[in-house]
Amino acid sequence: MKTIPCPLCGSSKRRLVWYQESYPAFGGKVVPLEKAESIPWLPLEVSVCLDCYHIYESQVPEPELLKSFYTGVYTSSNPSPVMGGPLPKGLEAFFRMIQEAVGARRGRALEIGAYDGYFLHLLEQDGWSTTGFEPAEIGDIGKKTFNLNIRREFYQPGNREESWNLVVSRYVFEHLPSPREMLDGIFDEMALGGWLALEVPDMQTRLREGILGCFAHEHLSYFVPITLHGLVEETGFEVKHSVNSADGLSIVAQKPTRPSLRKKRIFSSEVQHLNQELIDQFCKRRTQKREKFTRELSSWSGPDNFVVYGADSHTTDLLVERWLPAEKVSWIIDDDPAKQGCVAAGFSIPIVSRARLPEPGQALIVLSSFRNHDQMWENLLDWRSHGGAVMRFYPECLLMQP
């Protein structure tokens, strides 16, 4: 582990936001069984910069370990529709936002972090000439399924003479050690009038609600709308559309049609106040949720046996912080086929499909998700109608038993 300065402004002045002495470091939160024993547990430290007020991971794993997260078996929190998983929430809205901004114009499109190739496939169907970069194995699946040009490597701007009319990056920029440098390179390679479409986790929503699974070793930056907007505009783009919700923080921006001076970013007291307020709300809400969860769980009158529904960072926090004792969790259900057959990183709890729902009354199911919580609740409608008990997290922790 090494301590780093702020990824946005380079300042070393910081204040601690969140710390876990030991946290499993793998990336995808699920891992093939044969790799379960090799998962390292490392400190997880998140700070806020005292110059630009950006929230970031201040202690990071060594570069080779970070690289290993993405070059082998990597399973995103966004399920793969190519492999039979449900369509990721917010994906269609993000695609429509791009279409509405760009209009009828088409050209050369680049996707950085193409994952399973599904979004690149949508762009190609829409008339774009596409290229994708994806270092993980799952990129090969999209390449074969849709016959796409997906390169099995990390994208490095500035090494080719190409001009893009559209650059898309979904859930990548939070992983980058130098997001400013990446945006500078994209801006220089992009055609005048070209478009940039970014999507990252919306930390404003997550911090305000005190969500589990906010922080992870592989997420080096935690963007709120005001910091992402400032970064994009400072690079030289003009933000045209922006949406932030539980489904993510999305921005569509345009490179000016004429060369122009890049804006100098001014770090205001507004940013400082907003992020300080969010951090305070996060700590308060997490404490309240923990107390309510403990009270509700104590009223469970059935067997001392649990099944978790949802396998991602939310579940990692649930187990690391022992909201639930891992030794009493029989298995974890997840609707993403890419995760089924794996185990929870750091715990070796098997990941299975909904076909493995326990008999009602034999176990308490704990919903462990934020973005997909309501859909998961609906997925259990029939099981609940037959006497199944469920612990909800959102909007408040609540045990629902017959």
C-alpha positions in Angstrom: 0.0 0.0 0.0 1.2 3.6 -0.6 -0.2 7.0 0.3 -1.0 9.2 -2.7 -1.9 12.8 -3.2 -5.3 13.9 -4.6 -5.8 12.5 -8.1 -7.4 15.8 -9.3 -5.2 18.6 -7.9 -2.2 16.8 -6.6 -2.4 18.2 -3.1 -1.3 16.1 -0.1 -3.4 18.0 2.4 -6.3 15.7 3.3 -8.7 14.7 6.1 -9.8 11.1 6.8 -13.3 10.2 5.7 -13.5 6.4 6.1 -11.2 3.6 7.3 -11.3 -0.1 7.4 -8.2 -1.8 8.9 -8.7 -4.9 6.7 -10.8 -5.3 3.6 -10.6 -7.9 0.7 -8.9 -6.5 -2.3 -9.9 -8.1 -5.5 -12.0 -5.8 -7.6 -15.1 -7.6 -8.7 -16.3 -8.8 -5.2 -16.7 -12.3 -6.4 -13.9 -14.7 -7.4 -13.6 -18.2 -8.9 -13.3 -20.8 -6.1 -9.8 -21.7 -7.1 -8.6 -18.2 -6.4 -10.5 -17.7 -3.2 -7.5 -18.4 -0.9 -5.2 -15.9 -2.6 -7.4 -12.8 -2.0 -5.3 -10.2 0.0 -6.9 -8.2 2.8 -5.6 -4.6 2.9 -6.4 -1.4 4.7 -9.1 0.7 3.0 -8.6 4.5 3.5 -10.7 7.2 2.0 -10.0 10.9 2.5 -11.2 14.3 1.3 -8.7 16.8 -0.3 -8.4 20.0 1.7 -7.5 22.0 -1.4 -10.1 20.9 -4.0 -12.4 18.9 -1.7 -12.4 15.8 -4.0 -13.1 12.6 -2.2 -10.5 9.9 -3.0 -8.8 6.7 -1.9 -5.7 8.0 -0.1 -4.0 4.6 0.4 -3.9 2.5 -2.7 -2.7 -1.0 -3.5 0.5 -1.4 -5.6 0.0 -0.8 -9.3 0.5 -4.5 -10.3 -2.2 -5.6 -7.9 -4.6 -2.9 -9.3 -3.8 -4.0 -12.8 -4.5 -7.6 -11.9 -8.1 -6.7 -10.9 -9.0 -6.0 -14.5 -6.8 -8.3 -16.7 -8.3 -11.6 -15.5 -11.7 -12.6 -14.3 -13.4 -9.3 -13.5 -17.2 -9.2 -12.8 -18.7 -5.7 -12.8 -21.6 -4.6 -10.6 -23.4 -4.1 -13.9 -24.7 -7.5 -14.9 -23.8 -8.8 -18.4 -26.9 -9.0 -20.7 -24.7 -10.8 -23.2 -24.4 -13.7 -20.7 -28.1 -13.7 -19.9 -28.1 -11.2 -17.1 -30.7 -8.4 -16.6 -30.2 -5.2 -18.5 -28.2 -2.8 -16.2 -30.3 -0.1 -14.6 -29.9 3.2 -16.3 -28.2 1.9 -19.4 -31.1 2.6 -21.8 -31.5 6.1 -20.4 -27.8 6.8 -20.8 -28.0 5.6 -24.4 -31.0 7.9 -25.2 -29.2 10.8 -23.6 -26.3 10.3 -26.1 -28.7 10.0 -29.0 -30.6 13.2 -28.1 -27.4 15.2 -27.6 -25.7 14.1 -30.8 -28.7 14.2 -33.1 -28.4 12.7 -36.6 -24.6 12.9 -36.7 -22.6 9.7 -36.7 -18.9 8.8 -37.1 -16.2 7.0 -35.2 -17.0 5.9 -31.7 -14.7 4.7 -29.0 -15.7 2.9 -25.7 -13.1 2.8 -23.0 -13.9 -0.2 -20.8 -16.2 -2.0 -23.2 -16.8 -4.9 -20.7 -19.1 -7.4 -22.5 -19.5 -5.3 -25.6 -23.2 -4.8 -25.2 -23.2 -1.0 -25.2 -20.7 -0.9 -28.1 -23.1 -3.2 -29.9 -25.9 -0.6 -29.3 -23.8 2.1 -30.8 -22.9 0.0 -33.8 -26.6 -0.7 -34.4 -27.2 3.1 -34.2 -24.8 3.7 -37.1 -21.5 4.3 -35.4 -18.2 2.8 -36.5 -17.0 1.4 -33.2 -13.8 0.5 -31.4 -13.6 -0.8 -27.8 -10.8 -1.3 -25.3 -11.3 -3.9 -22.5 -8.4 -5.6 -20.7 -10.6 -8.2 -18.9 -11.6 -11.6 -20.3 -15.2 -10.7 -20.6 -14.4 -8.4 -23.6 -13.7 -11.5 -25.7 -17.3 -12.6 -25.1 -18.7 -9.4 -26.6 -16.1 -9.5 -29.4 -17.3 -13.0 -30.5 -21.0 -12.5 -29.9 -21.3 -9.3 -31.9 -18.2 -9.4 -34.1 -16.9 -6.2 -32.6 -13.5 -4.6 -32.7 -12.7 -4.9 -29.0 -9.0 -4.7 -28.1 -7.8 -6.8 -25.1 -5.8 -4.0 -23.6 -6.0 -0.8 -21.5 -6.7 2.3 -23.4 -3.8 4.8 -23.5 -4.5 8.1 -25.3 -1.9 9.7 -27.5 -0.4 6.6 -29.0 -2.3 6.6 -32.3 -3.4 9.0 -35.0 -7.1 8.6 -34.7 -9.9 11.2 -34.3 -13.0 10.2 -32.4 -16.5 11.7 -32.9 -17.8 10.1 -29.7 -16.0 8.7 -26.7 -18.0 6.7 -24.1 -16.7 5.5 -20.8 -19.1 3.8 -18.3 -17.9 3.1 -14.8 -14.2 3.5 -15.6 -13.1 7.0 -14.4 -13.6 6.1 -10.8 -10.8 3.5 -11.3 -8.2 5.8 -12.9 -5.1 7.0 -11.0 -5.0 10.1 -13.3 -8.5 11.0 -14.5 -7.4 14.5 -15.6 -4.6 13.1 -17.7 -7.0 10.7 -19.4 -9.5 13.4 -20.2 -6.7 15.6 -21.6 -5.7 12.8 -23.9 -9.3 12.1 -25.0 -9.8 15.9 -25.7 -6.7 16.0 -27.9 -7.7 12.9 -29.9 -11.3 14.0 -30.4 -12.6 15.7 -33.5 -13.8 19.3 -33.2 -17.5 19.1 -32.2 -17.0 15.6 -30.9 -18.9 14.2 -27.9 -17.9 12.8 -24.6 -20.3 10.5 -22.5 -19.2 9.5 -19.0 -21.0 7.5 -16.3 -19.6 6.9 -12.8 -21.2 6.0 -9.5 -23.0 9.0 -8.0 -21.4 9.5 -4.6 -23.7 12.3 -3.8 -26.7 9.9 -3.6 -24.7 7.2 -1.9 -23.2 9.3 0.8 -26.4 11.1 1.5 -28.2 7.8 2.0 -25.4 6.1 4.0 -25.2 3.3 1.5 -23.1 0.1 2.2 -20.6 -0.6 -0.5 -19.6 3.0 -1.1 -15.9 2.4 -1.0 -13.5 -0.2 -2.6 -9.8 -0.5 -3.2 -10.3 -0.3 -7.0 -12.2 3.0 -6.8 -9.6 5.7 -6.6 -12.0 8.6 -7.0 -15.5 9.3 -5.6 -17.2 11.8 -7.8 -20.2 14.1 -7.0 -21.8 16.1 -9.8 -19.9 19.4 -9.0 -16.5 17.8 -9.0 -17.1 15.7 -12.2 -18.5 18.8 -14.0 -15.5 20.9 -12.9 -13.0 18.3 -14.2 -14.8 17.9 -17.5 -15.1 21.6 -18.1 -11.6 22.4 -17.0 -10.3 19.9 -19.7 -12.1 22.1 -22.3 -15.4 20.3 -22.9 -18.8 22.0 -22.5 -21.3 20.0 -20.4 -24.6 19.7 -22.3 -26.6 17.2 -20.2 -26.1 15.7 -16.8 -28.2 13.3 -14.6 -27.4 12.0 -11.1 -29.5 9.4 -9.3 -29.2 6.0 -7.6 -28.5 4.6 -11.1 -25.4 6.7 -11.5 -23.9 10.1 -12.4 -24.0 10.7 -16.2 -22.5 13.5 -18.2 -22.7 14.2 -22.0 -20.3 17.0 -23.0 -19.0 18.4 -26.3 -15.6 19.6 -27.6 -16.1 23.1 -29.0 -16.3 23.3 -32.8 -13.6 26.0 -32.7 -10.4 25.8 -30.6 -10.8 27.7 -27.3 -9.0 28.4 -24.1 -9.5 25.8 -21.4 -11.2 27.0 -18.3 -9.3 27.5 -15.1 -11.0 25.6 -12.3 -11.9 27.6 -9.2 -12.4 25.5 -6.0 -15.2 27.3 -4.1 -16.5 27.2 -0.6 -19.7 25.7 -2.2 -17.8 22.5 -3.0 -16.2 22.4 0.4 -19.6 22.8 2.2 -21.4 20.3 0.0 -18.8 17.5 0.4 -18.5 18.1 4.2 -22.2 18.0 4.5 -22.3 14.7 2.5 -19.6 13.1 4.7 -21.4 14.1 7.9 -24.7 12.7 6.5 -23.0 9.5 5.5 -21.6 8.8 8.9 -24.8 9.7 10.6 -27.0 7.5 8.3 -24.6 4.5 8.5 -24.8 4.6 12.3 -28.6 4.9 12.2 -28.9 2.0 9.7 -26.6 -0.2 11.8 -28.6 0.4 14.9 -32.0 -0.2 13.1 -30.6 -3.4 11.4 -29.4 -4.8 14.7 -32.8 -4.2 16.3 -34.8 -5.7 13.4 -32.5 -8.7 13.2 -33.0 -9.5 16.9 -36.7 -9.9 16.3 -36.1 -12.8 13.8 -37.6 -15.8 15.4 -36.6 -18.4 12.9 -33.4 -20.5 12.5 -30.0 -18.8 12.9 -29.4 -19.2 9.2 -29.2 -16.5 6.5 -29.2 -16.3 2.8 -28.0 -13.0 1.2 -29.6 -11.8 -2.0 -27.0 -9.7 -4.0 -23.3 -10.2 -4.5 -21.3 -7.0 -4.8 -19.6 -4.3 -2.7 -22.8 -3.8 -0.6 -22.5 -7.5 0.5 -18.7 -7.2 1.1 -19.4 -4.4 3.6 -22.3 -6.4 5.2 -19.9 -9.2 5.9 -16.7 -7.3 6.7 -18.4 -5.1 9.2 -20.3 -8.1 10.5 -23.8 -6.7 10.2 -24.3 -10.4 9.5 -21.8 -13.1 10.7 -20.3 -14.6 7.6 -20.2 -18.1 9.2 -24.0 -18.1 9.4 -24.6 -17.2 5.7 -25.3 -20.4 3.8 -25.0 -18.9 0.3 -25.5 -15.7 -1.7 -28.1 -15.4 -4.5 -27.3 -13.2 -7.5 -29.2 -12.8 -10.8 -26.0 -12.2 -12.8 -25.0 -15.5 -14.5 -21.4 -14.2 -14.6 -21.3 -14.3 -10.8 -23.0 -17.7 -10.3 -20.5 -20.5 -9.6 -18.1 -18.0 -8.0 -17.6 -17.2 -4.3 -17.7 -14.0 -2.3 -14.2 -12.5 -2.4 -12.6 -12.9 1.1 -15.3 -15.3 2.4 -15.7 -18.3 0.0 -19.5 -18.2 0.3 -20.9 -19.7 -2.9 -22.9 -17.5 -5.3 -26.0 -19.2 -6.8 -29.1 -18.4 -8.8 -32.6 -17.8 -7.5 -33.3 -21.5 -8.2 -31.6 -22.1 -4.8 -34.1 -20.1 -2.8 -34.5 -21.8 0.6 -37.8 -23.2 1.7 -39.8 -20.4 3.5 -39.0 -20.5 7.2 -35.7 -22.3 6.8 -33.6 -19.1 6.5 -34.0 -15.3 6.5 -33.1 -13.7 3.2 -31.3 -10.4 3.5 -31.5 -8.0 0.5 -28.0 -6.7 -0.1 -28.2 -4.1 -2.8 -29.0 -0.4 -3.3 -29.5 0.1 -7.0 -31.5 -3.1 -7.5 -33.2 -3.3 -4.1 -36.7 -2.7 -5.3 -36.5 -5.1 -8.2 -35.1 -7.8 -5.9 -38.0 -7.3 -3.5 -40.4 -7.8 -6.4 -38.5 -10.9 -7.5 -39.3 -12.5 -4.2 -43.0 -11.8 -4.3 -44.1 -15.4 -4.8 -41.6 -16.7 -2.2 -42.8 -14.1 0.3 -46.4 -15.0 -0.4 -45.6 -18.6 0.7 -44.3 -17.4 4.1 -40.7 -16.3 3.3 -39.1 -13.7 5.6 -37.0 -10.9 4.2 -34.8 -8.2 5.7 -35.0 -5.0 3.7 -32.3 -2.3 3.8 -34.0 0.5 2.0 -35.6 2.9 2.4 -35.2 1.8 6.0 -33.9 -1.4 7.6 -37.0 -3.5 8.2 -37.7 -7.2 8.8 -40.7 -8.5 6.9 -42.0 -11.8 8.2 -45.4 -13.4 7.8 
